[in-house]
């Protein structure tokens, strides 16, 4: 499952906030674009792909692990959750919950917000901070044509999946044929985090191959992707600006955990405030 990243994908280096604002404005009014922030310059990958690479799993062993993860999560969900579980057979909804809580899945997160993606790209970046832009509308249309051409019942499978969005039509399209492609995988019921982050998922049709290998079968996919590399010297300034805009972990991940993690970014602002002595701790 080695990455085979194509260097011909165009990249633009961002060095100033004004450049970033211009880039974001260029996408306004164009809902067909979605964005993904990463602290690596590598092509997007699924968490299941990375996890199985670490475990040195390949081929059918990856498919088997995916089924086991979904089933194990579903069997014990009631012990930890305060919300009703998905209805029986709703595989995509289970996958969305697994992704929400950090279990490796085939789902890859994107957001309709360029600035949300920027935050995730640079918040904890060390060597590289990137925002990927995917023309999800044209990529879907190209994938439609590919699936119809590749599978005898491709059009029927797409129609049933489009209508039901889960259950057997989802499994028939994504888990049965095992052919490479990348396609929308958005559950009908959205969880809180997905809603707040203006999120959407894309998923590979063949989990035994990398996300990039699944993408490469789509004709002219390179023309529908853009890559923005954020200069490391800008990261702290951009994070401060995003925090002032209300984009931080407290807003993107509601709850005490998200608020506590947001202080990681807020420290870029706190460090410049007037000094406070230890006596201040007596007041808290």
C-alpha angles and dihedrals in degrees: 000000000000117000114253097189113185109229091204092079103111118246131193123200117221117206104160136044091235090059090051092051090051091051092050091047091052089065096048113120092017105104092173090081124083129180140219126193120207137175089218131068091221121110113272114278134186119253088236090056093052092043094051090047089057090048091046091235120155140174119354091001088071092052090048093051091050091055091046093050093051093046095045092049092048094048093055101031093101091060093064111019128086093200130077114264123247116274117272113285097016095132097166092051089052090049090052090053092047090052090047092057098041105262114143110260141161091252119108117202123231132168134210087222116086091197093051088053090048090055093054090045097057107020095095101007118147108170105005139015117193141174115203120202118203124188091223095181096056092039089055092049091050091047090051091057092045094050093047090050095044102044125052091220094032097124092048091049092050092048093050093046092048090053100043102025092199145022117056096349089058093049092044092054102037106025108029111050094039095205121145120259138118118237141165113278107181118152119227091235110059120204122228097260094049090051096048093047093048085237136178133175135229120194136191122241092218115045091184088071128058121266088247093052088051090051095049093068090065108095115248092357091151090066090058098053132074129188124206116193113201114217110242091230089066100050099093094043092049092048091052091051092047091050090053087051090056095255110133139107093277090063098034095045108035117210139052094298092055092046092050091050091049089067087071088070096033089059086076086066099034093056090065096050122099114288118267123205129222091262087075089070089066088069096057 
